[in-house]
Amino acid sequence: MKKSLVAVSVIVVLGAAWTGASWYTGKLIEQRMGELVNNANDQIRTLLPQAGVKFAYKDYQRGLFSSQVRYILQSDSTVSGEKALKDGDEVAFIETIDHGPFPLAQLKKFNLIPSMASVHTELANTPALKKLFEVTKGQSPFTADSRISYSGDTSSAITFIPIDYQQNTTSMKFAGAKIDADVSRDLRKVKMSGSSDSLVFASKNHWDQLEQFSLQGLVIKSDTNVGKFDLSIGDQQLSIKQIGLNIDGKDTATLVGFNLNTQLGETDKDLNGKLTYTLDALKIQDNDFGAGKLAFSFDHLDGQSLKLFSSAYNQQALKAVQAGENLDPEAYQQQMAEILLANLPALLKGNPTISIAPLSWKNAKGESTFTLNVALTDPTQAKATDEPLLAQSVKKIDATLTIPMAMATELTTQTARLQGYSPEEAQKMAQQQVQGIAAMGQMFKLTTTKDDVISSSFHFADNQVDLNGQKMSLQEFVGLFGMFGGAPAEEDTGPESEGMPVEPAPAVPAQ
């Protein structure tokens, strides 16, 4: 009997403790709502000053174990001009909050980890969203279930519902999507993954043709945090199984296996990163045009300077948004160029390097590749010269290009066939064009041709240029080709005046 009384007493005490903790949690959440709304409005004023909207909450009903609140996005009367929402319109989010330490929504999932709250969010059907809810047949386009820990970190599972909609000649079929996101209390760390099986959108174009865009197998992953320079760093991946464009029932273009990987990191002083794009196949009207890859990387980019540059750039962009229709595009472009030039020496403070290794495209007949390595230097550390800032900022350049003529001929043949030429005509035309390009490259000494491969190599360092084995100063190179704004060589000054042998130009085949 005594043991039973003890057990009952323990249950009563635990129940009372749970009830008290839940009541306190509800009160704590209510106290923090004002702070949340103020932070959201600060972000709106900073990022979207001309939107003319503000965030608020109302209809908060706090219970013992759960509460409900309505967050709304509405017109801001303090902002003049055209606004995103009309006066009286609102976009509303309805939230049901289960209080901790053991929210009922989490207990139903057998999640016994103590947390401050569990929140279920849906979009409300308001007059401003009438057309959207017609598409979703009265359902909220998405739902979100979030768990808020006592540390303030949030874990959310967001589900977008499938959509099958058609009106006249416009239709959309969406398989839905799922997103899982973990966000730290200070919003500086975000880990996210999302996926969607398919999206198909169709409508008539200006020529009364039925265009259909399709996307299959979308996957997104991201693990980022705000680094010491207040810039987002980390890893991000985007992959799409297939993208297609169909016109009047005929496949026009198909991209298969598109992938983008981004890696951004930092050290005590600088930033580094690598971006890799890959495409497994490009098909145009059922013709396989090949596959491509681009790998771009940078290193030793001064972090503090990039932070200052980003701040100046964003402020100027914000002014452009605020200017609205009064914006002068030419003046805006000039201001942006001035910002870049003003900050360029600071951006080069860490002597950054840039690399493309490689940019490539391959088909059944071969693979063409381009590689580039550029070492930049801080111009303020260089000796005072009359050379342009660009020339003072470049320490070294290495670039190579290789194009198999068979590969180029195949690509050109396929293009000509798409233009309506017969296979024989397309082949003949492609051979002439590729041979003509090779001859022109040799004539201007930009490329060489050996073993049916068009190639070119360029090296620059210490004010000396090596172009396909031809050595010259940077000034001679600029004068010879009229590049980088330099004046071309005078008529009576030829390569022989610089001690360079003159080779007879190869004949260009008749087109």
VOGU-3710 file (C-alpha; in Angstrom, 3 decimals, decimal comma):
1> mkkslvavsv> 0,000/0,000/0,000  2,782/2,362/0,937  4,585/1,594/-2,340  1,417/2,395/-4,277  1,082/5,701/-2,463  4,703/6,536/-3,225  4,207/5,703/-6,896  1,061/7,819/-7,108  2,839/10,658/-5,337  5,715/10,505/-7,794
11> ivvlgaawtg> 3,300/10,588/-10,766  1,448/13,547/-9,251  4,690/15,433/-8,657  5,941/14,706/-12,189  2,604/15,707/-13,656  2,606/18,940/-11,698  6,190/19,636/-12,753  5,354/18,945/-16,387  2,266/21,174/-16,206  4,259/23,979/-14,591
21> aswytgklie> 7,071/23,661/-17,099  4,621/23,676/-20,027  2,863/26,770/-18,661  6,196/28,532/-18,199  7,316/27,560/-21,709  4,135/29,018/-23,192  4,712/32,271/-21,333  8,361/32,371/-22,442  7,385/31,837/-26,096  4,881/34,684/-25,875
31> qrmgelvnna> 7,541/37,013/-24,483  9,885/36,222/-27,371  7,329/36,839/-30,137  7,924/40,576/-30,154  11,662/40,039/-30,564  11,078/37,598/-33,432  8,776/40,057/-35,253  11,211/42,941/-34,784  14,107/40,883/-36,184  12,005/39,895/-39,198
41> ndqirtllpq> 11,069/43,528/-39,905  14,707/44,581/-39,636  15,558/42,034/-42,327  12,698/43,260/-44,539  13,795/46,897/-44,221  17,379/45,931/-45,051  16,812/43,513/-47,913  13,452/44,671/-49,354  13,049/48,344/-48,445  10,699/49,100/-51,341
51> agvkfaykdy> 8,434/46,067/-50,824  6,240/48,083/-48,482  5,389/45,162/-46,198  5,841/44,399/-42,518  5,608/41,349/-40,275  3,309/41,099/-37,252  1,416/38,597/-35,098  -2,080/38,527/-33,665  -4,730/36,219/-32,208  -2,264/34,609/-29,795
61> qrglfssqvr> -4,111/32,102/-27,629  -1,943/30,583/-24,928  -3,078/27,349/-23,330  -1,582/25,139/-20,683  0,028/22,600/-23,013  -0,341/24,303/-26,404  -0,924/27,689/-27,989  -1,955/29,122/-31,319  -0,777/32,260/-33,098  -1,277/33,901/-36,460
71> yilqsdstvs> 1,792/35,544/-38,066  0,909/37,940/-40,870  2,681/39,777/-43,647  0,800/42,987/-44,440  1,116/46,367/-46,138  3,288/48,953/-44,396  1,625/52,366/-44,444  4,919/54,136/-43,638  6,378/53,206/-47,054  5,349/55,271/-50,073
81> gekalkdgde> 4,942/54,098/-53,646  3,715/50,806/-55,079  3,724/47,933/-52,571  3,822/44,165/-52,817  0,510/43,905/-50,932  -2,526/46,164/-51,165  -3,903/47,834/-48,049  -6,019/45,283/-46,213  -4,403/42,257/-47,897  -2,335/39,860/-45,840
91> vafietidhg> -0,353/36,657/-46,103  -0,906/34,651/-42,938  0,858/31,702/-41,318  -1,102/29,719/-38,743  1,048/28,077/-36,073  0,070/25,517/-33,476  2,660/25,391/-30,687  2,992/22,410/-28,349  4,841/23,476/-25,215  7,869/21,679/-23,796
101> pfplaqlkkf> 9,617/20,118/-22,075  7,871/17,167/-23,771  5,707/18,562/-26,605  2,808/16,277/-27,433  3,679/16,365/-31,150  7,134/14,980/-30,336  5,782/12,336/-27,941  3,534/11,044/-30,746  6,731/10,435/-32,725  8,325/8,725/-29,669
111> nlipsmasvh> 10,848/11,562/-29,479  11,644/11,860/-25,769  14,339/14,527/-26,089  13,295/17,565/-23,994  12,649/20,667/-26,122  11,121/24,081/-25,680  8,350/23,591/-28,229  7,084/21,784/-31,280  5,509/24,002/-33,937  3,194/23,070/-36,809
121> telantpalk> 2,902/25,762/-39,521  0,473/26,124/-42,414  -0,279/28,893/-44,898  -3,727/30,435/-44,415  -6,221/30,839/-47,267  -6,542/34,627/-47,446  -7,975/36,779/-50,297  -4,431/37,774/-51,325  -3,616/34,098/-51,985  -6,909/33,130/-53,606
131> klfevtkgqs> -5,331/32,110/-56,943  -2,662/30,039/-55,224  -5,240/28,093/-53,229  -7,240/27,518/-56,421  -4,157/25,748/-57,779  -3,777/23,673/-54,588  -7,545/22,999/-54,404  -7,909/24,676/-51,033  -4,954/23,044/-49,301  -1,976/24,815/-47,773
141> pftadsrisy> 0,852/24,572/-50,349  3,203/23,450/-47,587  3,325/22,373/-43,965  6,259/22,655/-41,606  6,871/20,760/-38,378  9,642/22,228/-36,263  11,264/21,301/-32,976  12,778/24,177/-31,004  15,405/23,185/-28,473  16,048/25,066/-25,244
151> sgdtssaitf> 19,288/26,339/-26,779  17,207/28,057/-29,461  18,262/25,795/-32,357  15,487/24,680/-34,705  14,994/21,462/-36,688  12,282/21,586/-39,327  10,654/19,121/-41,715  8,909/20,997/-44,539  6,583/19,250/-46,979  5,279/20,775/-50,230
161> ipidyqqntt> 2,134/19,052/-51,445  1,763/17,525/-54,940  -0,085/19,728/-57,444  -2,020/18,753/-60,575  -3,477/21,882/-62,147  -4,789/22,801/-65,576  -6,497/25,916/-66,925  -7,093/26,317/-70,647  -3,738/25,517/-72,335  -1,633/25,944/-69,191
171> smkfagakid> -0,934/22,995/-66,918  1,401/22,055/-64,083  2,153/18,736/-62,460  4,327/18,858/-59,379  5,216/15,707/-57,436  5,797/17,666/-54,238  8,999/18,182/-52,291  10,525/17,575/-48,889  13,065/19,746/-47,079  14,826/19,035/-43,793
181> advsrdlrkv> 16,598/21,972/-42,197  18,592/22,517/-39,014  19,135/26,188/-38,117  21,130/27,510/-35,185  19,655/30,102/-32,830  21,861/32,877/-34,206  21,047/31,841/-37,806  24,775/31,471/-38,537  24,675/27,707/-39,123  22,280/26,054/-41,559
191> kmsgssdslv> 22,196/22,426/-42,624  19,607/21,514/-45,223  18,631/18,727/-47,598  15,735/18,653/-50,030  14,395/16,640/-52,930  11,611/16,559/-55,504  10,840/13,828/-58,012  9,362/15,827/-60,860  7,896/19,067/-62,160  6,184/19,478/-65,535
201> fasknhwdql> 4,909/22,854/-66,764  3,229/23,403/-70,142  1,783/26,443/-71,929  1,348/27,949/-75,401  4,084/30,261/-76,710  3,810/33,288/-79,020  3,696/31,028/-82,080  0,792/29,026/-80,637  3,077/26,064/-80,001  2,674/23,990/-76,863
211> eqfslqglvi> 5,923/24,264/-74,877  6,564/21,791/-72,081  9,335/22,180/-69,528  10,145/19,201/-67,308  12,512/18,611/-64,427  13,202/15,240/-62,809  15,182/14,114/-59,788  16,070/17,372/-58,030  18,301/16,980/-54,948  19,759/19,826/-52,887
221> ksdtnvgkfd> 22,184/19,561/-49,966  23,779/22,372/-48,009  25,922/22,593/-44,891  27,010/26,203/-44,343  27,877/28,631/-41,608  28,729/32,318/-41,419  32,498/32,593/-41,039  34,727/35,114/-39,322  34,345/37,545/-42,237  30,507/37,427/-42,033
231> lsigdqqlsi> 30,405/35,491/-45,313  28,696/32,149/-45,792  31,128/29,237/-46,141  30,687/25,476/-46,357  29,564/22,859/-48,877  26,587/22,885/-51,231  25,432/20,359/-53,816  22,752/20,553/-56,470  21,912/17,677/-58,767  19,210/17,261/-61,405
241> kqiglnidgk> 18,616/13,939/-63,102  17,098/15,437/-66,242  15,848/18,746/-67,663  13,762/18,694/-70,811  12,125/21,076/-73,287  9,438/19,719/-75,591  7,617/21,673/-78,319  4,434/20,313/-79,874  5,245/16,796/-78,720  8,827/16,793/-80,036
251> dtatlvgfnl> 11,848/16,708/-77,728  13,790/19,889/-78,457  16,525/19,786/-75,824  17,421/17,475/-72,949  20,077/17,911/-70,280  20,986/14,710/-68,459  22,856/14,494/-65,174  23,535/18,114/-64,217  25,564/18,529/-61,020  26,927/21,556/-59,184
261> ntqlgetdkd> 29,252/21,238/-56,192  30,447/24,268/-54,243  33,081/24,279/-51,519  33,942/27,526/-49,743  36,416/27,720/-46,867  38,531/30,192/-44,940  41,780/30,568/-43,023  42,795/33,243/-40,556  43,236/35,825/-43,334  41,717/34,661/-46,579
271> lngkltytld> 39,040/32,677/-48,393  39,291/29,756/-50,792  36,766/27,915/-52,856  36,017/25,481/-55,641  33,006/25,231/-57,946  32,503/22,199/-60,164  29,847/21,909/-62,858  29,276/18,654/-64,732  26,790/17,649/-67,415  26,557/14,002/-68,424
281> alkiqdndfg> 24,805/14,592/-71,740  23,252/17,288/-73,914  20,711/16,057/-76,442  19,172/18,346/-79,057  16,377/16,819/-81,137  17,593/13,357/-80,108  21,155/14,123/-81,270  23,782/13,467/-78,583  25,976/16,580/-78,495  28,254/15,274/-75,742
291> agklafsfdh> 29,139/16,039/-72,132  30,868/18,914/-70,371  32,706/19,910/-67,218  33,927/23,116/-65,602  36,092/23,223/-62,464  36,786/26,715/-61,146  38,783/27,419/-57,992  40,336/30,368/-56,158  42,649/30,727/-53,182  44,222/33,423/-50,966
301> ldgqslklfs> 41,386/35,926/-51,484  41,709/38,450/-48,642  38,698/37,903/-46,397  38,487/41,307/-44,740  38,764/43,097/-48,072  36,065/40,919/-49,611  33,820/41,694/-46,633  34,282/45,446/-47,187  33,762/45,059/-50,925  30,549/43,054/-50,388
311> saynqqalka> 29,251/45,692/-47,988  29,945/48,531/-50,449  28,428/46,564/-53,323  25,285/45,698/-51,353  24,811/49,302/-50,235  25,029/50,520/-53,822  22,614/47,816/-54,972  20,220/48,848/-52,189  20,321/52,458/-53,387  19,515/51,222/-56,889
321> vqagenldpe> 16,471/49,344/-55,580  15,325/52,413/-53,660  15,727/54,569/-56,772  13,262/52,350/-58,626  12,116/53,818/-61,933  14,370/56,848/-61,431  17,455/54,659/-61,793  19,850/55,583/-64,599  21,229/52,229/-65,863  24,410/53,762/-67,287
331> ayqqqmaeil> 25,142/55,675/-64,087  24,478/52,519/-62,068  26,919/50,470/-64,160  29,539/53,191/-63,831  29,115/53,315/-60,065  29,473/49,533/-59,813  32,639/49,658/-61,959  34,035/52,403/-59,749  33,343/50,304/-56,649  35,175/47,354/-58,208
341> lanlpallkg> 38,189/49,444/-59,259  38,335/51,180/-55,880  38,346/47,862/-54,042  40,492/45,874/-56,493  43,836/46,640/-54,779  42,396/45,548/-51,433  40,940/42,362/-52,951  44,413/41,520/-54,290  46,047/42,048/-50,897  46,445/38,325/-50,278
351> nptisiapls> 47,962/37,625/-53,740  45,042/35,407/-54,836  45,158/32,682/-57,464  42,452/31,650/-59,930  42,256/28,351/-61,769  40,089/26,722/-64,428  41,126/23,098/-64,578  39,504/22,177/-66,823  36,750/23,568/-69,011  36,031/20,612/-71,267
361> wknakgestf> 33,530/19,287/-73,768  33,618/15,831/-75,295  31,648/13,855/-77,836  32,043/10,554/-79,653  35,054/11,866/-81,628  37,164/13,326/-78,833  37,454/15,914/-76,070  38,419/19,593/-76,176  39,924/21,134/-73,051  40,909/24,559/-71,799
371> tlnvaltdpt> 42,936/25,203/-68,640  43,862/28,494/-67,038  45,973/29,392/-64,013  46,315/33,021/-62,965  48,424/34,313/-60,077  47,511/37,844/-59,038  49,520/40,214/-56,887  48,916/43,294/-54,779  49,715/46,275/-57,082  50,583/48,434/-54,061
381> qakatdepll> 53,595/46,194/-53,435  54,887/46,545/-56,995  57,286/49,197/-58,216  55,710/52,386/-59,502  55,217/52,105/-63,287  53,060/53,627/-65,999  51,464/50,265/-66,769  47,689/49,842/-66,363  46,433/48,518/-63,020  45,556/45,182/-64,651
391> aqsvkkidat> 49,099/44,647/-65,872  50,502/45,512/-62,451  48,091/43,106/-60,757  48,905/39,995/-62,833  51,967/38,054/-61,735  51,626/34,943/-63,859  49,299/33,390/-66,432  49,364/29,872/-67,851  46,729/28,815/-70,365  46,390/25,872/-72,733
401> ltipmamate> 43,789/24,913/-75,321  43,448/21,667/-77,265  40,743/20,942/-79,847  40,805/17,655/-81,776  39,714/18,496/-85,317  37,612/15,323/-85,523  35,726/16,370/-82,369  35,151/19,917/-83,692  34,041/18,551/-87,076  31,521/16,228/-85,426
411> lttqtarlqg> 30,088/19,064/-83,325  29,869/21,397/-86,329  28,285/18,645/-88,454  25,555/18,076/-85,881  24,859/21,804/-85,716  24,576/22,051/-89,496  22,176/19,093/-89,617  19,917/20,893/-87,134  19,872/23,828/-89,538  18,419/21,603/-92,256
421> yspeeaqkma> 21,492/20,518/-94,229  21,724/16,938/-95,441  24,254/14,665/-93,708  26,614/14,905/-96,696  26,346/18,695/-96,949  26,728/19,093/-93,191  29,858/16,928/-93,126  31,483/18,788/-96,031  30,650/22,200/-94,600  31,929/21,232/-91,133
431> qqqvqgiaam> 35,263/20,020/-92,494  35,751/23,278/-94,412  34,860/25,437/-91,421  37,144/23,599/-88,984  40,040/23,624/-91,482  39,441/27,338/-92,046  39,523/28,070/-88,322  42,759/26,096/-87,962  44,321/28,025/-90,860  43,236/31,387/-89,477
441> gqmfkltttk> 44,661/30,506/-86,067  48,010/29,637/-87,618  47,998/32,742/-89,803  47,615/35,011/-86,766  49,974/32,776/-84,758  47,298/32,172/-82,121  47,206/28,394/-82,556  49,215/25,519/-83,979  48,000/22,347/-85,654  49,724/18,995/-85,259
451> ddvisssfhf> 48,402/15,451/-85,657  44,943/16,890/-86,424  44,787/18,708/-83,090  44,407/22,484/-82,855  46,292/23,708/-79,802  47,490/26,881/-78,184  49,631/27,704/-75,174  50,106/31,045/-73,476  52,511/31,879/-70,648  53,095/35,263/-69,031
461> adnqvdlngq> 55,509/36,165/-66,215  58,007/38,939/-65,495  56,639/41,082/-68,325  57,449/38,330/-70,842  54,945/36,470/-73,033  55,431/33,023/-74,531  52,752/32,322/-77,131  53,156/28,901/-78,733  56,926/29,162/-78,369  57,151/32,759/-79,596
471> kmslqefvgl> 58,749/34,929/-76,914  58,039/38,654/-76,707  57,531/41,415/-74,166  54,061/42,287/-72,950  54,242/45,552/-74,849  55,089/43,696/-78,073  52,213/41,302/-77,488  49,769/44,160/-76,916  51,033/46,003/-79,960  50,924/42,889/-82,131
481> fgmfggapae> 47,337/41,968/-81,344  45,898/45,295/-80,207  44,637/43,719/-76,960  43,827/45,200/-73,582  43,217/48,612/-75,163  46,769/48,882/-76,558  47,376/50,479/-79,944  48,236/48,103/-82,797  51,696/48,161/-84,333  52,414/50,778/-87,014
491> edtgpesegm> 52,150/49,698/-90,648  55,863/49,929/-91,325  56,695/47,925/-88,229  56,501/44,182/-88,777  57,540/41,150/-86,770  60,940/41,231/-88,458  61,692/44,570/-86,784  61,370/42,808/-83,445  63,697/40,010/-84,502  60,824/37,557/-85,148
501> pvepapavpa> 60,883/35,382/-88,279  58,044/35,747/-90,743  56,337/32,529/-91,798  54,147/32,276/-94,893  50,481/32,161/-93,957  48,726/28,915/-94,866  46,061/29,111/-97,517  42,478/29,188/-96,307  40,333/26,525/-98,028  37,442/27,823/-100,094
511> q> 34,141/27,735/-98,257
//
